[in-house]
Amino acid sequence: MGNEQKPTFTVGGKSFTAVAINTAAKAGEWIKLKLGAHASLKLKSTPHDLVTEVDKGSETMIRNLIKTHFPHHAILGEEGVAPGADASAQALRELQDEEYLWIVDPIDGTTNFVHGFPFFSVSIALAHRGEVIVGVVYDPNRDELFVAEKGKGVYVKGKRLNVSAETKLSDALVATGFPADSKSALPANMKGLEAVAPKARNVRVAGSAALHMAYVAAGRLSGFWEIGLNSWDIAAGALLVQEAGGQVTDTAGQPYTLAVRHVLATNGAIHEELRQTLAQARATGL
């Protein structure tokens, strides 16, 4: 990893961003060592929603590292919440009024990890009174650590990132995902895929929402949407996209908040066209 942006958000002399970077890097390197060597595999809410002991170990490591520096901060992590949309929404409601809230996905892309498909990440965000001020997404397979601070831009390996320049969906490479909820979120997303695929240059589905959003920030994708995500899937990536000059809303075009579950993130220039395409297909999930 290169020299990421000099951190500026501090409390008591400790930098939020430096802690997020260090924590994501340590967790990511440990996860990579476990690739192909996980001992347990369990189903959560559906057969598509997986968890391993590596997910749980990564989250424990992240929690311990954060608490070492900021013992009074709250932490919302995927593996500490019961499966299902209602449970994740309730967990967020219980913590959203905290002054400082860390929002953690210890492995975003667990299915990829289980199968040895090298597209997964560690996602860590810090919200101050409900507003994300630090976002870090680490891809241990490519050793790419995407770092954003509110108002300070987004960087990877010391290079400042900007969203792509495409102005039309027909020129754009976009991405989506296949939600674990096969009863409502997946059918809605499939309708969107059916509508978007003929209009876009092409569509990718690689299996990590956080990395997809990091790729929007890096200009590698011009847009990403998915129905039925959780705060830990989106929070860090949303700041990355915004700080790279892009736009993040829900699929109806309303401003991003931690409660958004149906997300639309783009370079800004194709945002309205992609939003309208989803709306016309009744594929917003709303």
Sequence and secondary structure as in RCSB ss.txt:
>XXXX:A:sequence
MGNEQKPTFTVGGKSFTAVAINTAAKAGEWIKLKLGAHASLKLKSTPHDLVTEVDKGSETMIRNLIKTHFPHHAI
LGEEGVAPGADASAQALRELQDEEYLWIVDPIDGTTNFVHGFPFFSVSIALAHRGEVIVGVVYDPNRDELFVAEK
GKGVYVKGKRLNVSAETKLSDALVATGFPADSKSALPANMKGLEAVAPKARNVRVAGSAALHMAYVAAGRLSGFW
EIGLNSWDIAAGALLVQEAGGQVTDTAGQPYTLAVRHVLATNGAIHEELRQTLAQARATGL
>XXXX:A:secstr
         EETTEEHHHHHHHHHHHHHHHHHHTTT    EEE SSTT EEEHHHHHHHHHHHHHHHHH TTSEE
EEGGGS SSHHHHHHHHHHHTTSSEEEEEEEEETHHHHHHT S  EEEEEEEETTEEEEEEEEETTTTEEEEEET
TTEEEETTEE       SGGG EEE    S TTTHHHHHHHHHHHHTTTSSEEE  S HHHHHHHHHTTS SEEE
ESS  HHHHHHHHHHHHHTT EEEETTS B  TT  SEEEE STTHHHHHHHHHHTT S  
